[in-house]
Each structure stands twice: as structure tokens, then as C-alpha cells.
Amino acid sequence: MPSSLPRPLSGLPIRRLTRDDLVPCADLSEDRGWPRDEHRWGLLLAAGKAYGIDDPAGKGLVATCVVTPYGPDLAAIGMLLVAGRYGRQGVARHLMHQVIESTGGASLSLYATPEGRPLYAKLGFSAVGRTQRVSGHFRPPAQPDSKGTGTQPGPPDAASVTVRPATAGDLPAMIRLDSEVFGLDRMHLLARLPAFADHLRVAEEGGDIIGYAALWPSSESHVVGPLIARDTTTAKLLVLSLAGATDRPLRADIDARHTELLGWFEACGLEPGSSTTVMSLGNRAPSGDWTQRFAPLSVATG
């Protein structure tokens, strides 16, 4: 059926979305074959700046896009969605031009699907990395016990590391660690994490927080993210603790450079799925320490 989208497309009004738009945003996700994820939309609408185009036919939203700012010089772009009935009519390009302009020259980052990557490349974004999604029911792999019978589950021994539920008192240390790893302050996002996540864990050694991870609900699965850890063994310990707290399938978007962790997930029963390309626009050089960044909170927030 032909759409009623007016032309030229540059005349389509774009407005800021609010919490009142949560259900239409979820409807648009469902229209595109994505989980409704009203829970995640609530976080994005609270922590970021969301933009949308109303359907001139009065049928919800034509398109959405969310910008999550990290200070004045950097922002993450996510949830660029266009209703299927208005696809391939320049709506995404029109919205992205306006969104980029709204950031005032800040450097931008995003996670691009294979379908979206050509548009972002035309807008000047460059590929700087890749993530690999894994999902499925988690089954801890057997590790050899002292008799070599292979009956002890879990990652290699890390007796000096303790993983426990996070408390309110841990948040300042988590934010400090996160700032060191990312090279920027994400306090406005992480402060919402205790209320957003079903489970939140910290890894501790000698009284110091050396990692943290969250588990949050999405459709029929639980998502692991963010996953920040000093090393791969600590990341595995955090995942093991979170996996033991749910009967749902797990899902995670892992930085593809962490090949050991990806192999471990596969040994635990999770299968590789879609891959996204990390892309950037602007002059801000990458900072922080990628070796401790294993998974984002969401590909929508960077």
C-alpha cells in the first residue's frame, strides 16, 4: 500500500520525544521486528534525548532516534528506526541530518546493523570496531577438578576475586572504574542502573572494585550489559554469577576483540547471532581501555 508521506521529506516536522511516547516507541520497535523493550525505552527516554516524527496519517510514529550525551564533546546515537510502511523514502537520512545538527559538532558513535551501515557511511561515519551478539541458555562448562574428572563448573581459578551483589555504597567506585575504562563520565547513565537492572554484580579484590556487570530484561531473555572487568577471568566470574540468577536465555553484545570470552560463551551454550559495526563521526580520538570493556549496557547507548 502506498504511504501518505508528504514530500519533500525535509518538510517533515521532528520533535523531542518524552516518557509519554514510550508505547508508540515500543510499537515502532515491534513494527521493525525488534522486541518491544518498553523497559529499555524508559531508560533511553530518561537518560537521553529522543527525537521522533509523527505519522501524518495518525498511526503512531514514523521514525525515532535517541542521542545519549556524554559531556559536551561526545554522544552516542541509537534506536534509529523507521516504520516499515515508510521505508526507503529518505526518512532515516532526514532524521539523522537533524540529529547530527542538534549535537552541536560533538563527536558521535553508534552501533550499525548491516542494513544501516551504508547510510551512516554516506553521512561520514567510519568503522572503528565490531561487536558479536551471543544468545541462548547458559550452561557452565566443566573444568577439571583435582582428580582430572572434569566435574567442576566455572572459569579458571580466581580465588582472590569475590563477586557479590552490588550495594548503593558501591556506586561511586563503579563510576570511577567506568570513567577510567571509558575515558569519560557516564554517571547520568550508571546512576539509573540499580533501578534498571534486575541484578547488578561487582567483582572485588583486596577491597577494590575491579569489575561490574548488570542483567536486565528484554522480551523473553536477560541481557548482560554493561560488562566491565579487569580481565577475561573476572568477566567470566561476573557472567557466572548473573547467569545463576535467571532461568531465562542470556544475550550479550561482546566486543569482537574479546575472542577468548566469545569462545567461552560458545562453550557455555550461547550461539553467535547478529554482528554490529561500531562507527564514529568527529575528531574525538578513542580513549579509555577497550581491554576492560567487554559489553555495552545496550547498543543503543554505546
Phi and psi in degrees as GROMACS dihedral restraints (atoms count N, CA, C in turn):
[ dihedral_restraints ]
;  ai    aj    ak    al  type     phi  dphi    fc
    3     4     5     6     1   -64.0    20    10
    4     5     6     7     1   143.5    20    10
    6     7     8     9     1   -81.1    20    10
    7     8     9    10     1   164.4    20    10
    9    10    11    12     1  -101.8    20    10
   10    11    12    13     1    23.0    20    10
   12    13    14    15     1   -63.8    20    10
   13    14    15    16     1   124.0    20    10
   15    16    17    18     1   -71.2    20    10
   16    17    18    19     1   155.7    20    10
   18    19    20    21     1  -125.5    20    10
   19    20    21    22     1   145.7    20    10
   21    22    23    24     1   -75.6    20    10
   22    23    24    25     1   156.8    20    10
   24    25    26    27     1   -65.2    20    10
   25    26    27    28     1   -25.4    20    10
   27    28    29    30     1   -65.0    20    10
   28    29    30    31     1   -12.8    20    10
   30    31    32    33     1   -86.8    20    10
   31    32    33    34     1    -5.1    20    10
   33    34    35    36     1   -68.8    20    10
   34    35    36    37     1   125.7    20    10
   36    37    38    39     1   -72.9    20    10
   37    38    39    40     1   138.4    20    10
   39    40    41    42     1  -113.5    20    10
   40    41    42    43     1   134.8    20    10
   42    43    44    45     1  -131.5    20    10
   43    44    45    46     1   161.0    20    10
   45    46    47    48     1   -74.5    20    10
   46    47    48    49     1   136.0    20    10
   48    49    50    51     1   -92.0    20    10
   49    50    51    52     1   153.7    20    10
   51    52    53    54     1  -128.7    20    10
   52    53    54    55     1  -179.3    20    10
   54    55    56    57     1   -58.1    20    10
   55    56    57    58     1   -27.4    20    10
   57    58    59    60     1   -66.2    20    10
   58    59    60    61     1   -16.0    20    10
   60    61    62    63     1   -93.5    20    10
   61    62    63    64     1     8.8    20    10
   63    64    65    66     1   -57.3    20    10
   64    65    66    67     1   -48.2    20    10
   66    67    68    69     1   -66.2    20    10
   67    68    69    70     1   -45.7    20    10
   69    70    71    72     1   -59.8    20    10
   70    71    72    73     1   -35.0    20    10
   72    73    74    75     1   -64.2    20    10
   73    74    75    76     1   -44.4    20    10
   75    76    77    78     1   -64.9    20    10
   76    77    78    79     1   -37.2    20    10
   78    79    80    81     1   -61.0    20    10
   79    80    81    82     1   -40.3    20    10
   81    82    83    84     1   -67.4    20    10
   82    83    84    85     1   -39.7    20    10
   84    85    86    87     1   -57.6    20    10
   85    86    87    88     1   -45.3    20    10
   87    88    89    90     1   -64.3    20    10
   88    89    90    91     1   -38.3    20    10
   90    91    92    93     1   -59.6    20    10
   91    92    93    94     1   -33.3    20    10
   93    94    95    96     1   -89.5    20    10
   94    95    96    97     1     6.1    20    10
   96    97    98    99     1    83.1    20    10
   97    98    99   100     1    13.7    20    10
   99   100   101   102     1   -96.8    20    10
  100   101   102   103     1   161.1    20    10
  102   103   104   105     1   -59.8    20    10
  103   104   105   106     1   148.2    20    10
  105   106   107   108     1   -61.8    20    10
  106   107   108   109     1   -42.1    20    10
  108   109   110   111     1    47.2    20    10
  109   110   111   112     1    50.8    20    10
  111   112   113   114     1   -59.4    20    10
  112   113   114   115     1   -32.6    20    10
  114   115   116   117     1   -61.5    20    10
  115   116   117   118     1   -47.0    20    10
  117   118   119   120     1   -67.7    20    10
  118   119   120   121     1   -40.2    20    10
  120   121   122   123     1   -58.4    20    10
  121   122   123   124     1   -37.6    20    10
  123   124   125   126     1   -60.1    20    10
  124   125   126   127     1   -41.7    20    10
  126   127   128   129     1   -65.8    20    10
  127   128   129   130     1   -45.3    20    10
  129   130   131   132     1   -62.8    20    10
  130   131   132   133     1   -41.3    20    10
  132   133   134   135     1   -69.0    20    10
  133   134   135   136     1   -25.7    20    10
  135   136   137   138     1   -86.0    20    10
  136   137   138   139     1   -40.3    20    10
  138   139   140   141     1   -93.9    20    10
  139   140   141   142     1   -17.9    20    10
  141   142   143   144     1  -120.4    20    10
  142   143   144   145     1  -173.0    20    10
  144   145   146   147     1  -113.6    20    10
  145   146   147   148     1   111.2    20    10
  147   148   149   150     1  -101.9    20    10
  148   149   150   151     1   141.3    20    10
  150   151   152   153     1  -125.1    20    10
  151   152   153   154     1   148.6    20    10
  153   154   155   156     1  -151.7    20    10
  154   155   156   157     1   164.2    20    10
  156   157   158   159     1  -122.4    20    10
  157   158   159   160     1   124.7    20    10
  159   160   161   162     1   -77.4    20    10
  160   161   162   163     1   144.7    20    10
  162   163   164   165     1   -69.8    20    10
  163   164   165   166     1   121.1    20    10
  165   166   167   168     1   -61.9    20    10
  166   167   168   169     1   -18.0    20    10
  168   169   170   171     1   -87.6    20    10
  169   170   171   172     1     3.0    20    10
  171   172   173   174     1    76.8    20    10
  172   173   174   175     1    22.4    20    10
  174   175   176   177     1  -109.6    20    10
  175   176   177   178     1    59.5    20    10
  177   178   179   180     1    79.7    20    10
  178   179   180   181     1  -137.8    20    10
  180   181   182   183     1  -107.5    20    10
  181   182   183   184     1   140.2    20    10
  183   184   185   186     1   -79.5    20    10
  184   185   186   187     1   -39.5    20    10
  186   187   188   189     1  -157.4    20    10
  187   188   189   190     1   157.9    20    10
  189   190   191   192     1  -139.9    20    10
  190   191   192   193     1   159.4    20    10
  192   193   194   195     1  -160.2    20    10
  193   194   195   196     1   140.4    20    10
  195   196   197   198     1  -121.0    20    10
  196   197   198   199     1   134.4    20    10
  198   199   200   201     1  -113.4    20    10
  199   200   201   202     1   122.9    20    10
  201   202   203   204     1  -107.3    20    10
  202   203   204   205     1   109.0    20    10
  204   205   206   207     1   -81.6    20    10
  205   206   207   208     1   144.8    20    10
  207   208   209   210     1  -126.0    20    10
  208   209   210   211     1    79.1    20    10
  210   211   212   213     1    78.3    20    10
  211   212   213   214     1  -174.7    20    10
  213   214   215   216     1   -78.2    20    10
  214   215   216   217     1   -13.5    20    10
  216   217   218   219     1  -110.1    20    10
  217   218   219   220     1    -5.3    20    10
  219   220   221   222     1  -146.9    20    10
  220   221   222   223     1   142.0    20    10
  222   223   224   225     1  -149.2    20    10
  223   224   225   226     1   152.0    20    10
  225   226   227   228     1  -106.8    20    10
  226   227   228   229     1   140.0    20    10
  228   229   230   231     1  -109.9    20    10
  229   230   231   232     1   136.8    20    10
  231   232   233   234     1  -154.9    20    10
  232   233   234   235     1   172.7    20    10
  234   235   236   237     1    56.4    20    10
  235   236   237   238     1    39.6    20    10
  237   238   239   240     1   -76.9    20    10
  238   239   240   241     1   103.0    20    10
  240   241   242   243     1  -126.5    20    10
  241   242   243   244     1   140.2    20    10
  243   244   245   246     1  -128.1    20    10
  244   245   246   247     1   131.1    20    10
  246   247   248   249     1   -55.5    20    10
  247   248   249   250     1   140.2    20    10
  249   250   251   252     1   -55.9    20    10
  250   251   252   253     1   -34.5    20    10
  252   253   254   255     1   -70.4    20    10
  253   254   255   256     1   -13.1    20    10
  255   256   257   258     1  -117.2    20    10
  256   257   258   259     1    18.4    20    10
  258   259   260   261     1   -68.7    20    10
  259   260   261   262     1   153.3    20    10
  261   262   263   264     1    57.9    20    10
  262   263   264   265     1    35.9    20    10
  264   265   266   267     1  -124.0    20    10
  265   266   267   268     1    16.3    20    10
  267   268   269   270     1    84.9    20    10
  268   269   270   271     1     7.4    20    10
  270   271   272   273     1   -65.7    20    10
  271   272   273   274     1   -45.4    20    10
  273   274   275   276     1   -61.6    20    10
  274   275   276   277     1   -43.8    20    10
  276   277   278   279     1   -62.0    20    10
  277   278   279   280     1   -45.1    20    10
  279   280   281   282     1   -58.5    20    10
  280   281   282   283     1   -46.7    20    10
  282   283   284   285     1   -67.4    20    10
  283   284   285   286     1   -42.3    20    10
  285   286   287   288     1   -63.6    20    10
  286   287   288   289     1   -39.3    20    10
  288   289   290   291     1   -57.5    20    10
  289   290   291   292     1   -44.2    20    10
  291   292   293   294     1   -69.7    20    10
  292   293   294   295     1   -39.2    20    10
  294   295   296   297     1   -65.0    20    10
  295   296   297   298     1   -45.4    20    10
  297   298   299   300     1   -60.1    20    10
  298   299   300   301     1   -42.4    20    10
  300   301   302   303     1   -62.5    20    10
  301   302   303   304     1   -35.5    20    10
  303   304   305   306     1   -68.5    20    10
  304   305   306   307     1   -19.4    20    10
  306   307   308   309     1   -84.0    20    10
  307   308   309   310     1    -3.3    20    10
  309   310   311   312     1    64.4    20    10
  310   311   312   313     1    32.2    20    10
  312   313   314   315     1    89.1    20    10
  313   314   315   316     1     6.4    20    10
  315   316   317   318     1   -65.7    20    10
  316   317   318   319     1   150.0    20    10
  318   319   320   321     1   -68.5    20    10
  319   320   321   322     1   145.1    20    10
  321   322   323   324     1  -125.2    20    10
  322   323   324   325     1   149.6    20    10
  324   325   326   327     1  -135.5    20    10
  325   326   327   328     1   154.5    20    10
  327   328   329   330     1  -160.0    20    10
  328   329   330   331     1   164.0    20    10
  330   331   332   333     1  -107.8    20    10
  331   332   333   334     1   115.1    20    10
  333   334   335   336     1  -101.0    20    10
  334   335   336   337     1   132.4    20    10
  336   337   338   339     1   -74.5    20    10
  337   338   339   340     1   163.4    20    10
  339   340   341   342     1   -56.5    20    10
  340   341   342   343     1   -33.3    20    10
  342   343   344   345     1   -71.2    20    10
  343   344   345   346     1   -35.3    20    10
  345   346   347   348     1   -86.8    20    10
  346   347   348   349     1   -18.6    20    10
  348   349   350   351     1   -59.5    20    10
  349   350   351   352     1   -42.3    20    10
  351   352   353   354     1   -58.4    20    10
  352   353   354   355     1   -39.8    20    10
  354   355   356   357     1   -63.1    20    10
  355   356   357   358     1   -47.2    20    10
  357   358   359   360     1   -63.4    20    10
  358   359   360   361     1   -37.4    20    10
  360   361   362   363     1   -62.8    20    10
  361   362   363   364     1   -40.5    20    10
  363   364   365   366     1   -66.2    20    10
  364   365   366   367     1   -26.2    20    10
  366   367   368   369     1   -85.8    20    10
  367   368   369   370     1    -0.4    20    10
  369   370   371   372     1   103.6    20    10
  370   371   372   373     1     1.7    20    10
  372   373   374   375     1   -74.4    20    10
  373   374   375   376     1   145.4    20    10
  375   376   377   378     1  -118.1    20    10
  376   377   378   379     1   145.5    20    10
  378   379   380   381     1   -74.1    20    10
  379   380   381   382     1   131.9    20    10
  381   382   383   384     1  -128.6    20    10
  382   383   384   385     1    -2.5    20    10
  384   385   386   387     1  -179.7    20    10
  385   386   387   388     1  -173.6    20    10
  387   388   389   390     1  -152.5    20    10
  388   389   390   391     1   147.3    20    10
  390   391   392   393     1  -120.2    20    10
  391   392   393   394     1   152.9    20    10
  393   394   395   396     1  -121.2    20    10
  394   395   396   397     1   122.6    20    10
  396   397   398   399     1   -82.5    20    10
  397   398   399   400     1   137.5    20    10
  399   400   401   402     1  -127.0    20    10
  400   401   402   403     1   146.7    20    10
  402   403   404   405     1  -157.2    20    10
  403   404   405   406     1   156.6    20    10
  405   406   407   408     1   142.3    20    10
  406   407   408   409     1  -179.3    20    10
  408   409   410   411     1   -78.8    20    10
  409   410   411   412     1   128.6    20    10
  411   412   413   414     1   -83.3    20    10
  412   413   414   415     1   126.8    20    10
  414   415   416   417     1  -127.7    20    10
  415   416   417   418     1   110.5    20    10
  417   418   419   420     1   -58.5    20    10
  418   419   420   421     1   135.1    20    10
  420   421   422   423     1   -73.5    20    10
  421   422   423   424     1   151.5    20    10
  423   424   425   426     1   -77.6    20    10
  424   425   426   427     1   138.9    20    10
  426   427   428   429     1  -113.9    20    10
  427   428   429   430     1   143.0    20    10
  429   430   431   432     1   -58.2    20    10
  430   431   432   433     1   132.2    20    10
  432   433   434   435     1   -87.7    20    10
  433   434   435   436     1  -172.0    20    10
  435   436   437   438     1   -63.0    20    10
  436   437   438   439     1   -21.0    20    10
  438   439   440   441     1   -97.5    20    10
  439   440   441   442     1     0.1    20    10
  441   442   443   444     1    75.3    20    10
  442   443   444   445     1    21.2    20    10
  444   445   446   447     1   -89.6    20    10
  445   446   447   448     1    -8.7    20    10
  447   448   449   450     1    69.5    20    10
  448   449   450   451     1    44.1    20    10
  450   451   452   453     1  -111.8    20    10
  451   452   453   454     1    -3.2    20    10
  453   454   455   456     1   -97.4    20    10
  454   455   456   457     1   116.4    20    10
  456   457   458   459     1   -76.2    20    10
  457   458   459   460     1   157.2    20    10
  459   460   461   462     1   121.4    20    10
  460   461   462   463     1   177.0    20    10
  462   463   464   465     1   -81.2    20    10
  463   464   465   466     1   177.9    20    10
  465   466   467   468     1   -54.4    20    10
  466   467   468   469     1   154.4    20    10
  468   469   470   471     1   -58.1    20    10
  469   470   471   472     1   134.7    20    10
  471   472   473   474     1  -142.6    20    10
  472   473   474   475     1    65.3    20    10
  474   475   476   477     1   -62.1    20    10
  475   476   477   478     1   -25.4    20    10
  477   478   479   480     1   -82.6    20    10
  478   479   480   481     1    -6.9    20    10
  480   481   482   483     1  -102.5    20    10
  481   482   483   484     1   131.8    20    10
  483   484   485   486     1  -113.1    20    10
  484   485   486   487     1   131.8    20    10
  486   487   488   489     1  -110.5    20    10
  487   488   489   490     1   130.1    20    10
  489   490   491   492     1  -147.5    20    10
  490   491   492   493     1   163.3    20    10
  492   493   494   495     1   -61.2    20    10
  493   494   495   496     1   139.7    20    10
  495   496   497   498     1   -72.6    20    10
  496   497   498   499     1   149.7    20    10
  498   499   500   501     1  -116.6    20    10
  499   500   501   502     1   169.6    20    10
  501   502   503   504     1   -59.5    20    10
  502   503   504   505     1   -32.0    20    10
  504   505   506   507     1   -70.8    20    10
  505   506   507   508     1   -15.2    20    10
  507   508   509   510     1   -81.9    20    10
  508   509   510   511     1   -17.1    20    10
  510   511   512   513     1   -58.8    20    10
  511   512   513   514     1   -44.5    20    10
  513   514   515   516     1   -59.0    20    10
  514   515   516   517     1   -41.1    20    10
  516   517   518   519     1   -68.0    20    10
  517   518   519   520     1   -37.1    20    10
  519   520   521   522     1   -62.5    20    10
  520   521   522   523     1   -41.9    20    10
  522   523   524   525     1   -66.7    20    10
  523   524   525   526     1   -39.8    20    10
  525   526   527   528     1   -63.0    20    10
  526   527   528   529     1   -44.8    20    10
  528   529   530   531     1   -62.4    20    10
  529   530   531   532     1   -44.7    20    10
  531   532   533   534     1   -61.0    20    10
  532   533   534   535     1   -40.0    20    10
  534   535   536   537     1   -65.1    20    10
  535   536   537   538     1   -38.0    20    10
  537   538   539   540     1   -66.9    20    10
  538   539   540   541     1   -41.3    20    10
  540   541   542   543     1   -72.5    20    10
  541   542   543   544     1   -39.2    20    10
  543   544   545   546     1   -92.3    20    10
  544   545   546   547     1   -18.0    20    10
  546   547   548   549     1    74.3    20    10
  547   548   549   550     1    18.7    20    10
  549   550   551   552     1  -158.3    20    10
  550   551   552   553     1   164.5    20    10
  552   553   554   555     1   -93.1    20    10
  553   554   555   556     1   117.8    20    10
  555   556   557   558     1  -114.6    20    10
  556   557   558   559     1    30.2    20    10
  558   559   560   561     1   -57.6    20    10
  559   560   561   562     1   -39.2    20    10
  561   562   563   564     1   -64.3    20    10
  562   563   564   565     1   -23.4    20    10
  564   565   566   567     1   -89.1    20    10
  565   566   567   568     1   -47.0    20    10
  567   568   569   570     1   -68.3    20    10
  568   569   570   571     1   -28.1    20    10
  570   571   572   573     1   -63.4    20    10
  571   572   573   574     1   -22.3    20    10
  573   574   575   576     1   -89.8    20    10
  574   575   576   577     1    -7.4    20    10
  576   577   578   579     1   -64.3    20    10
  577   578   579   580     1   -42.3    20    10
  579   580   581   582     1   -58.4    20    10
  580   581   582   583     1   -36.2    20    10
  582   583   584   585     1   -80.6    20    10
  583   584   585   586     1   -26.9    20    10
  585   586   587   588     1   -80.4    20    10
  586   587   588   589     1   -39.4    20    10
  588   589   590   591     1   -84.7    20    10
  589   590   591   592     1   145.8    20    10
  591   592   593   594     1   -74.0    20    10
  592   593   594   595     1   -34.3    20    10
  594   595   596   597     1  -142.7    20    10
  595   596   597   598     1   139.7    20    10
  597   598   599   600     1  -135.2    20    10
  598   599   600   601     1   125.4    20    10
  600   601   602   603     1  -122.0    20    10
  601   602   603   604     1   150.9    20    10
  603   604   605   606     1  -124.7    20    10
  604   605   606   607     1   148.2    20    10
  606   607   608   609     1  -106.0    20    10
  607   608   609   610     1   132.6    20    10
  609   610   611   612     1  -130.6    20    10
  610   611   612   613     1   140.3    20    10
  612   613   614   615     1  -141.5    20    10
  613   614   615   616     1   123.9    20    10
  615   616   617   618     1    58.6    20    10
  616   617   618   619     1    31.3    20    10
  618   619   620   621     1    84.8    20    10
  619   620   621   622     1    -2.6    20    10
  621   622   623   624     1  -104.8    20    10
  622   623   624   625     1   139.5    20    10
  624   625   626   627     1   -77.4    20    10
  625   626   627   628     1   119.0    20    10
  627   628   629   630     1  -114.7    20    10
  628   629   630   631     1     5.4    20    10
  630   631   632   633     1  -179.7    20    10
  631   632   633   634     1   159.4    20    10
  633   634   635   636     1  -153.2    20    10
  634   635   636   637     1   157.9    20    10
  636   637   638   639     1  -156.6    20    10
  637   638   639   640     1   151.9    20    10
  639   640   641   642     1  -125.9    20    10
  640   641   642   643     1   156.6    20    10
  642   643   644   645     1  -128.6    20    10
  643   644   645   646     1   119.2    20    10
  645   646   647   648     1  -130.6    20    10
  646   647   648   649     1   154.0    20    10
  648   649   650   651     1   -83.2    20    10
  649   650   651   652     1   139.7    20    10
  651   652   653   654     1  -145.5    20    10
  652   653   654   655     1   112.9    20    10
  654   655   656   657     1    52.0    20    10
  655   656   657   658     1  -120.7    20    10
  657   658   659   660     1   -95.9    20    10
  658   659   660   661     1     5.6    20    10
  660   661   662   663     1  -121.2    20    10
  661   662   663   664     1   173.1    20    10
  663   664   665   666     1  -115.4    20    10
  664   665   666   667     1   136.5    20    10
  666   667   668   669     1  -101.9    20    10
  667   668   669   670     1   131.3    20    10
  669   670   671   672     1   -89.8    20    10
  670   671   672   673     1   115.2    20    10
  672   673   674   675     1   167.1    20    10
  673   674   675   676     1   139.5    20    10
  675   676   677   678     1   -71.7    20    10
  676   677   678   679     1   160.4    20    10
  678   679   680   681     1  -129.5    20    10
  679   680   681   682     1   104.9    20    10
  681   682   683   684     1  -120.4    20    10
  682   683   684   685     1   127.9    20    10
  684   685   686   687     1  -155.1    20    10
  685   686   687   688     1   152.2    20    10
  687   688   689   690     1   -61.9    20    10
  688   689   690   691     1   -34.9    20    10
  690   691   692   693     1  -156.4    20    10
  691   692   693   694     1   175.9    20    10
  693   694   695   696     1   -64.9    20    10
  694   695   696   697     1   -38.3    20    10
  696   697   698   699     1   -61.4    20    10
  697   698   699   700     1   -42.2    20    10
  699   700   701   702     1   -64.9    20    10
  700   701   702   703     1   -39.5    20    10
  702   703   704   705     1   -60.2    20    10
  703   704   705   706     1   -41.9    20    10
  705   706   707   708     1   -63.3    20    10
  706   707   708   709     1   -41.8    20    10
  708   709   710   711     1   -62.1    20    10
  709   710   711   712     1   -41.3    20    10
  711   712   713   714     1   -63.6    20    10
  712   713   714   715     1   -44.2    20    10
  714   715   716   717     1   -63.8    20    10
  715   716   717   718     1   -43.0    20    10
  717   718   719   720     1   -57.5    20    10
  718   719   720   721     1   -42.4    20    10
  720   721   722   723     1   -65.6    20    10
  721   722   723   724     1   -43.1    20    10
  723   724   725   726     1   -68.7    20    10
  724   725   726   727     1   -40.6    20    10
  726   727   728   729     1   -62.3    20    10
  727   728   729   730     1   -32.4    20    10
  729   730   731   732     1   -72.9    20    10
  730   731   732   733     1    -7.5    20    10
  732   733   734   735     1   -98.8    20    10
  733   734   735   736     1     1.3    20    10
  735   736   737   738     1  -143.5    20    10
  736   737   738   739     1   151.1    20    10
  738   739   740   741     1   -99.8    20    10
  739   740   741   742     1    -5.1    20    10
  741   742   743   744     1   -76.4    20    10
  742   743   744   745     1   159.3    20    10
  744   745   746   747     1   -60.9    20    10
  745   746   747   748     1   152.6    20    10
  747   748   749   750     1  -100.5    20    10
  748   749   750   751     1   154.9    20    10
  750   751   752   753     1  -142.1    20    10
  751   752   753   754     1   142.4    20    10
  753   754   755   756     1  -153.6    20    10
  754   755   756   757     1   148.2    20    10
  756   757   758   759     1  -109.4    20    10
  757   758   759   760     1   103.7    20    10
  759   760   761   762     1  -100.2    20    10
  760   761   762   763     1   135.1    20    10
  762   763   764   765     1   -54.5    20    10
  763   764   765   766     1   122.6    20    10
  765   766   767   768     1   -64.0    20    10
  766   767   768   769     1   -15.0    20    10
  768   769   770   771     1   -72.1    20    10
  769   770   771   772     1   -16.4    20    10
  771   772   773   774     1   -89.2    20    10
  772   773   774   775     1    68.8    20    10
  774   775   776   777     1   -65.8    20    10
  775   776   777   778     1   -33.6    20    10
  777   778   779   780     1   -64.1    20    10
  778   779   780   781     1   -43.8    20    10
  780   781   782   783     1   -66.6    20    10
  781   782   783   784     1   -39.7    20    10
  783   784   785   786     1   -62.3    20    10
  784   785   786   787     1   -40.7    20    10
  786   787   788   789     1   -64.7    20    10
  787   788   789   790     1   -36.9    20    10
  789   790   791   792     1   -66.0    20    10
  790   791   792   793     1   -43.0    20    10
  792   793   794   795     1   -58.0    20    10
  793   794   795   796     1   -42.6    20    10
  795   796   797   798     1   -62.5    20    10
  796   797   798   799     1   -40.8    20    10
  798   799   800   801     1   -65.3    20    10
  799   800   801   802     1   -23.3    20    10
  801   802   803   804     1   -89.7    20    10
  802   803   804   805     1     5.6    20    10
  804   805   806   807     1   100.0    20    10
  805   806   807   808     1    -1.8    20    10
  807   808   809   810     1   -86.1    20    10
  808   809   810   811     1   140.2    20    10
  810   811   812   813     1  -106.6    20    10
  811   812   813   814     1   145.1    20    10
  813   814   815   816     1   -67.9    20    10
  814   815   816   817     1   142.9    20    10
  816   817   818   819     1  -127.7    20    10
  817   818   819   820     1  -130.3    20    10
  819   820   821   822     1   -71.5    20    10
  820   821   822   823     1   155.3    20    10
  822   823   824   825     1  -119.7    20    10
  823   824   825   826     1   143.4    20    10
  825   826   827   828     1  -120.9    20    10
  826   827   828   829     1   150.6    20    10
  828   829   830   831     1  -100.5    20    10
  829   830   831   832     1   126.0    20    10
  831   832   833   834     1   -80.1    20    10
  832   833   834   835     1   126.1    20    10
  834   835   836   837     1  -129.2    20    10
  835   836   837   838     1   152.7    20    10
  837   838   839   840     1  -138.3    20    10
  838   839   840   841     1   156.3    20    10
  840   841   842   843     1  -140.2    20    10
  841   842   843   844     1   126.4    20    10
  843   844   845   846     1   123.3    20    10
  844   845   846   847     1  -176.1    20    10
  846   847   848   849     1  -101.2    20    10
  847   848   849   850     1    -4.0    20    10
  849   850   851   852     1   -71.9    20    10
  850   851   852   853     1   119.0    20    10
  852   853   854   855     1   -72.7    20    10
  853   854   855   856     1   146.2    20    10
  855   856   857   858     1   -56.7    20    10
  856   857   858   859     1   140.3    20    10
  858   859   860   861     1  -134.9    20    10
  859   860   861   862     1  -179.4    20    10
  861   862   863   864     1    81.1    20    10
  862   863   864   865     1  -161.8    20    10
  864   865   866   867     1  -131.7    20    10
  865   866   867   868     1   100.9    20    10
  867   868   869   870     1   -64.8    20    10
  868   869   870   871     1   -24.0    20    10
  870   871   872   873     1   -64.5    20    10
  871   872   873   874     1   -18.4    20    10
  873   874   875   876     1  -103.6    20    10
  874   875   876   877     1    -2.3    20    10
  876   877   878   879     1   -99.0    20    10
  877   878   879   880     1   108.3    20    10
  879   880   881   882     1  -100.3    20    10
  880   881   882   883     1   -36.7    20    10
  882   883   884   885     1  -153.6    20    10
  883   884   885   886     1   141.6    20    10
  885   886   887   888     1   -76.5    20    10
  886   887   888   889     1   164.9    20    10
  888   889   890   891     1   -56.4    20    10
  889   890   891   892     1   -47.3    20    10
  891   892   893   894     1  -158.5    20    10
  892   893   894   895     1   150.8    20    10
  894   895   896   897     1   -67.1    20    10
  895   896   897   898     1   -10.3    20    10
  897   898   899   900     1   -83.0    20    10
  898   899   900   901     1   -17.6    20    10
  900   901   902   903     1  -114.5    20    10
  901   902   903   904     1    -9.5    20    10
